[in-house]
Amino acid sequence: MVNNVTRFLDAKKVKYTAFETPAEKLGALETARFLNVPAEQIFKTIVATRPRPGKPILAVIPGPHQLDLKRLAAVLGEKKVNLPTEREAEQLTGLQAGGISPLALLNKGFQVVIDVAAQTFEEIHISGGQRGLNIRLPVKDLAELTQARFGEISGPVA
């Protein structure tokens, strides 16, 4: 499956592996089961917004975790950040939920924060920018390409 994300990675000579998954919206845990990889290695992208005008945020967190808005705000030096509805996230990104990827939104004005848990892996899986496409790539390449910062921004689902 080729799209703008895979073309971009090819152009940047980034080593990655693309996996086709069912086209319906799969959560991170279903994706992990489908690909037979640890759920902690499947990262999901959550859109967050600032209360005042500013760049929307893409928080990249482990599949089994939930985003901690207080921690994310602290990492960004904000008083608070908000979680838009799925529909608002789709409008902000122009991508379907389940296909939101920091690599599909390069140069679109999003700030990327990757949970520090990613640094325990050589490679992680993220969405390829559309439903049905999952990409495994080195964490350091993802961070460089997206100019991400790392932070402790999630915790286990309560």
Secondary structure, DSSP 8 states (H G I E B T S, - for coil): ---HHHHHHHHTT---EEEE--SS---HHHHHHHHTS-GGGBEEEEEEB-SSSS--EEEEEETTEEE-HHHHHHHHT-S--B---HHHHHHHHSS-TT---GGGGTTTT-EEEEEGGGGG-SEEEEE-SSTTEEEEEEHHHHHHHHT-EEE--EEE--
